[in-house]
Amino acid sequence: MASTLQKIQGDESVLFRVTHSNLKTFSADIRFSLQTSVESVKDKLWRKCGTSVNSMCLELYDDTNSKIADLSDNSRPLGFYSPLDGYRIHVIDLDPSSVTSGGWLEDTSLVEKYSISDEAYEKRDGTYKKFKEKLASQKPSALGTKIPENYMEDLCASIKVGDRCEVEPGEKRGVIKFVGKAESLAPGFWVGVQYDEPLGKHDGLVKGTRYFECPPLHGAMVRPDKVKVGDFPERDLFEEDEI
């Protein structure tokens, strides 16, 4: 044994192909140091394939698929068997109740699927179905539902051109410049706003159609539900600098 160990120079390693007796589709290429003991090899393979060390039997085959040896002595290093790149280690699982037996690790059709009745599903809160129903009621466009031509028209009753307003998100303040349908945008009603500051995206010209005029980057077209009309004076840019 000592003379065999002396032949293993430094930390030489060999690339093995690993197969398994229960897992027919399992095949892995793993590199082991020739100084690694058979027991350490088993421990690493347990982490790869699930067969416990105590239930594992290892066989060594050469590149012609001829059996070289049984790796039965846990204390021996791999170098004792003089393996070469391309040799195969075959794992045999001796435990009839092993997690690898029965084929369920490879065939998902053997796994029992969780199921729930339609009645029980309807009683649950926070389901994906209820989320979709809520989303559809709030924003018809979110699920591909056609937006009606009078979408949000009722919210425009209290919004008039010239009104001061505040737009969410961001509490951006400005003045109403347009209220109505916008043919170049989606169906329904829109509100054109001229912001007090350059927080917009255009000057009132949207997709080739001019809805109002304002300085560049001060204009925005938003839905009525984002607009709050009221006494919103222009902000003093220096008011927050005073303590």
C-alpha positions as CSV (number, residue, x, y, z in Angstrom):
1,M,0.0,0.0,0.0
2,A,2.8,2.4,0.9
3,S,4.6,1.8,-2.4
4,T,1.3,2.5,-4.3
5,L,0.9,5.8,-2.5
6,Q,4.4,6.8,-3.4
7,K,3.5,6.6,-7.1
8,I,0.8,9.2,-6.8
9,Q,2.7,12.4,-7.5
10,G,1.4,15.7,-6.0
11,D,-2.3,16.1,-6.4
12,E,-2.9,14.3,-9.7
13,S,-6.5,13.9,-10.7
14,V,-8.6,11.9,-13.1
15,L,-11.9,12.7,-14.8
16,F,-14.5,9.9,-14.3
17,R,-17.9,9.4,-15.8
18,V,-20.4,8.4,-13.1
19,T,-23.5,6.3,-13.6
20,H,-26.2,4.9,-11.2
21,S,-28.0,1.7,-10.9
22,N,-31.4,3.2,-10.2
23,L,-31.2,6.5,-12.0
24,K,-31.0,5.5,-15.7
25,T,-30.7,9.0,-17.0
26,F,-28.1,10.0,-14.4
27,S,-24.6,10.6,-15.9
28,A,-22.1,13.0,-14.6
29,D,-18.4,13.8,-15.3
30,I,-16.6,14.3,-12.0
31,R,-12.9,14.9,-11.4
32,F,-11.3,13.2,-8.4
33,S,-7.8,13.5,-6.9
34,L,-6.0,10.2,-7.0
35,Q,-5.2,10.8,-3.3
36,T,-9.0,10.8,-2.5
37,S,-10.1,7.8,-0.5
38,V,-13.0,5.6,-1.7
39,E,-15.0,6.8,1.3
40,S,-14.5,10.4,0.4
41,V,-15.6,9.6,-3.2
42,K,-18.8,8.0,-1.8
43,D,-19.5,11.0,0.3
44,K,-19.3,13.3,-2.7
45,L,-21.4,11.0,-4.8
46,W,-24.0,10.9,-2.1
47,R,-24.4,14.6,-2.5
48,K,-24.8,14.2,-6.2
49,C,-27.2,11.3,-6.6
50,G,-28.8,10.8,-3.2
51,T,-27.6,7.3,-2.4
52,S,-26.3,7.1,1.2
53,V,-22.7,6.2,1.8
54,N,-23.6,3.1,3.8
55,S,-25.8,1.8,1.0
56,M,-23.4,2.5,-1.8
57,C,-21.3,0.0,-3.7
58,L,-18.9,1.3,-6.3
59,E,-17.6,-0.5,-9.4
60,L,-14.8,0.8,-11.6
61,Y,-14.9,0.3,-15.4
62,D,-12.3,1.2,-18.0
63,D,-12.9,3.2,-21.3
64,T,-13.8,-0.1,-23.1
65,N,-16.6,-0.7,-20.5
66,S,-14.7,-3.6,-18.9
67,K,-14.9,-3.9,-15.2
68,I,-11.6,-3.2,-13.4
69,A,-12.5,-3.6,-9.7
70,D,-15.0,-3.3,-6.9
71,L,-14.1,-0.2,-4.9
72,S,-14.9,-2.0,-1.6
73,D,-12.1,-0.8,0.6
74,N,-13.1,2.6,1.9
75,S,-9.6,3.5,3.1
76,R,-7.8,3.0,-0.2
77,P,-7.1,6.0,-2.4
78,L,-8.3,6.0,-6.0
79,G,-4.7,6.0,-7.2
80,F,-4.4,2.4,-5.9
81,Y,-6.5,1.2,-8.9
82,S,-4.4,3.2,-11.5
83,P,-7.5,4.8,-13.2
84,L,-7.3,7.0,-16.3
85,D,-9.3,9.8,-17.7
86,G,-12.6,8.4,-19.2
87,Y,-12.9,5.6,-16.7
88,R,-16.4,5.0,-15.3
89,I,-17.5,4.7,-11.7
90,H,-20.8,2.9,-11.4
91,V,-22.9,3.5,-8.3
92,I,-25.0,0.6,-7.0
93,D,-27.7,1.5,-4.5
94,L,-28.2,-1.5,-2.1
95,D,-31.1,0.1,-0.2
96,P,-34.5,-1.1,-1.5
97,S,-36.2,1.9,0.3
98,S,-33.7,4.4,-1.1
99,V,-35.0,7.8,-2.4
100,T,-33.5,6.7,-5.7
101,S,-35.6,3.6,-6.1
102,G,-39.0,3.5,-7.9
103,G,-38.1,5.9,-10.6
104,W,-39.9,8.9,-9.1
105,L,-36.8,11.1,-9.1
106,E,-36.7,10.9,-12.9
107,D,-40.4,10.4,-13.8
108,T,-42.5,13.3,-12.5
109,S,-45.7,11.6,-13.6
110,L,-45.2,9.3,-10.6
111,V,-45.4,12.2,-8.1
112,E,-48.8,12.8,-6.6
113,K,-50.1,16.2,-7.8
114,Y,-51.8,18.6,-5.4
115,S,-55.4,19.3,-6.4
116,I,-58.2,21.5,-5.1
117,S,-61.9,21.6,-6.0
118,D,-63.4,24.5,-7.9
119,E,-65.7,25.3,-4.9
120,A,-62.8,25.4,-2.4
121,Y,-60.7,27.5,-4.9
122,E,-63.5,30.1,-5.2
123,K,-63.6,30.5,-1.4
124,R,-59.9,31.4,-1.2
125,D,-58.7,35.0,-1.1
126,G,-55.6,36.3,-3.0
127,T,-55.9,33.8,-5.8
128,Y,-54.6,34.6,-9.3
129,K,-58.1,34.4,-10.7
130,K,-59.4,37.0,-8.3
131,F,-56.4,39.2,-9.0
132,K,-57.2,39.1,-12.8
133,E,-60.9,39.9,-12.1
134,K,-59.9,42.9,-10.0
135,L,-57.4,44.1,-12.6
136,A,-59.9,43.8,-15.4
137,S,-62.5,45.9,-13.4
138,Q,-59.9,48.7,-12.8
139,K,-58.0,48.8,-16.1
140,P,-59.7,47.1,-19.0
141,S,-56.6,47.4,-21.2
142,A,-54.5,45.3,-18.8
143,L,-56.1,42.0,-20.0
144,G,-56.7,43.0,-23.6
145,T,-60.3,44.1,-23.0
146,K,-61.4,46.8,-25.4
147,I,-61.5,50.2,-23.7
148,P,-64.9,52.0,-24.2
149,E,-64.9,55.4,-25.9
150,N,-66.4,57.0,-22.7
151,Y,-63.8,55.5,-20.4
152,M,-63.3,57.9,-17.4
153,E,-65.7,60.5,-18.9
154,D,-67.5,60.9,-15.6
155,L,-64.2,61.9,-13.9
156,C,-63.9,64.9,-16.3
157,A,-67.0,66.6,-15.0
158,S,-65.1,68.5,-12.4
159,I,-62.0,69.2,-14.5
160,K,-61.9,72.3,-16.7
161,V,-59.3,74.0,-18.8
162,G,-57.5,76.7,-16.8
163,D,-57.9,74.9,-13.4
164,R,-54.9,74.5,-11.2
165,C,-54.1,70.8,-10.5
166,E,-51.8,68.3,-8.9
167,V,-50.8,65.1,-10.8
168,E,-49.9,61.8,-9.3
169,P,-47.5,60.2,-8.9
170,G,-45.0,62.8,-7.7
171,E,-47.4,65.6,-6.7
172,K,-46.5,67.5,-9.9
173,R,-48.3,70.8,-10.0
174,G,-49.6,72.7,-13.1
175,V,-52.6,74.0,-15.0
176,I,-55.2,72.1,-17.1
177,K,-54.7,72.8,-20.8
178,F,-56.9,70.1,-22.4
179,V,-59.8,67.8,-21.5
180,G,-61.3,65.3,-23.9
181,K,-60.6,62.4,-26.2
182,A,-57.2,62.0,-27.8
183,E,-57.4,60.2,-31.1
184,S,-53.7,59.5,-31.3
185,L,-53.7,57.8,-27.9
186,A,-55.9,55.0,-26.4
187,P,-59.7,55.3,-26.3
188,G,-61.4,57.2,-23.5
189,F,-60.8,60.6,-22.0
190,W,-57.5,62.3,-21.3
191,V,-56.3,65.5,-19.5
192,G,-53.6,67.7,-20.9
193,V,-51.4,69.4,-18.2
194,Q,-48.8,72.1,-18.4
195,Y,-46.5,71.5,-15.5
196,D,-45.0,74.5,-13.6
197,E,-41.6,72.8,-13.9
198,P,-40.0,70.9,-16.8
199,L,-41.3,67.5,-15.6
200,G,-43.2,66.6,-18.7
201,K,-42.4,64.8,-22.0
202,H,-43.5,67.3,-24.7
203,D,-44.9,70.7,-25.5
204,G,-48.5,69.6,-26.1
205,L,-47.7,67.8,-29.4
206,V,-48.3,64.1,-29.0
207,K,-47.8,61.6,-31.8
208,G,-48.2,64.2,-34.5
209,T,-51.4,65.8,-33.0
210,R,-51.3,69.1,-31.1
211,Y,-53.6,69.1,-28.1
212,F,-52.3,72.3,-26.5
213,E,-49.3,74.5,-26.4
214,C,-46.8,74.9,-23.6
215,P,-43.0,75.2,-23.2
216,P,-40.9,72.2,-24.1
217,L,-40.8,69.3,-21.6
218,H,-43.7,71.0,-19.6
219,G,-46.5,69.0,-21.2
220,A,-48.2,65.7,-20.2
221,M,-51.3,63.7,-21.2
222,V,-52.7,61.8,-18.2
223,R,-55.8,59.9,-17.3
224,P,-58.4,61.9,-15.3
225,D,-58.0,59.6,-12.2
226,K,-54.4,60.9,-11.8
227,V,-55.5,64.5,-11.7
228,K,-56.6,66.4,-8.6
229,V,-58.1,69.9,-9.2
230,G,-57.9,72.6,-6.5
231,D,-55.9,75.4,-5.0
232,F,-52.4,74.3,-5.9
233,P,-50.3,77.4,-6.2
234,E,-46.8,77.2,-7.8
235,R,-44.3,76.0,-5.3
236,D,-41.6,78.4,-4.0
237,L,-38.4,76.7,-5.0
238,F,-36.6,78.1,-2.0
239,E,-39.3,77.5,0.7
240,E,-37.6,74.3,1.9
241,D,-34.3,76.0,2.2
242,E,-35.6,78.2,5.1
243,I,-35.3,76.7,8.6
